[in-house]
Amino acid sequence: MKQINVAIDGTSSSGKSTMARALAAYSGLTYIDSGAMYRAVTLYCLRHNLVSDDGVVNEARLKKHIGDIRISFRKNEKGDQETYLNDENVEREIRTLRVSNFVSPVAAIPFVRHAMVAQQQEMGRLKGVVMDGRDIGTTVFPDAEIKVFVTCSAQVRAQRRFLELQSKGDTDVTFEDVLRNVEMRDHIDSTRKESPLRKADDAIELDTSLLSLEQQNQWIFQLYDNYPA
Ligand code: DC
C-alpha cells in the first residue's frame, strides 16, 4: 500500500463513493465517507428537534451539543464500512431521503464543518486514506497526493439514487422527488460560504455520466498505479 492520501470530491450520487470504496479494496487504503459524517450530525439534529420542517437549524442549541457528537466507522461481517453515531450503528438511517432533505443546511454551518474537518484531518494524519466528499481536495487534505473531481448529469444521478432507494424498499419516493433533492443539494453545496463544492486547481476531473462502474473503477485504479510508490 502506498503511504498517500487520495481526495475524491464531487456532487451527490456522481459515483465518487463507489469509486472510493473500490479503490480502498484495490489498494488497501482506508475508505472514509465524509458525507456520512454530515448525515450523522443531521440525524442527531432530527432526533433532538434541532431542525424545523423547513430546514432551519437551531444553531445555538446544536453548538452546545456538537462536542457530544462522536462519529466513527466500523466494518461489518461482510467487510463493508458502517457509520456509528455515539456507538450506535446508524448506517441505514442516515441514507434515507428524510436525512438527505435536511443535510445540506446542517453541512453549511461553519462550526459543524470545523468539527468534522478536524476529525477528518486526524483520520488522515498518518496518510493511507481515501476520503470522498465536497471539500476534501480543497480544505481537508489540500496536500493529498491524488485529487479527483467527479461530475455527472443531474438526471443520471437522480436515476441512480432513485434505483438505490427502491432497492432498499423506500418505495414512497418518486423520481421527481429525488431529482429535486439532487438539484437542491447541488445548489446549496456549491453556493454556501463555508467550503463550497469546488474543484481544487490540481484535481483531475472525471465525468461519469456515460461510464460503466467497471470503466470508472479502472480509471481510478490506473491513476493510483501510476502514482510513484
Ligand atoms: O456525499 P453525500 O451525498 O452522502 O453527502 C451528504 C451531504 O453532506 C451533502 O449534501 C453535502 C454534505 N457534505 C459536505 O458538505 N462536505 C463533505 N465533505 C461531504 C458531504
Boltz pocket constraint, residues with backbone or C-beta under 6 A from the ligand:
constraints:
  - pocket:
      binder: B
      contacts: [[A, 11], [A, 12], [A, 13], [A, 34], [A, 35], [A, 36], [A, 38], [A, 39], [A, 100], [A, 103], [A, 104], [A, 107], [A, 108], [A, 132], [A, 133], [A, 134], [A, 135], [A, 136], [A, 185], [A, 189], [A, 195]]
      max_distance: 6.0
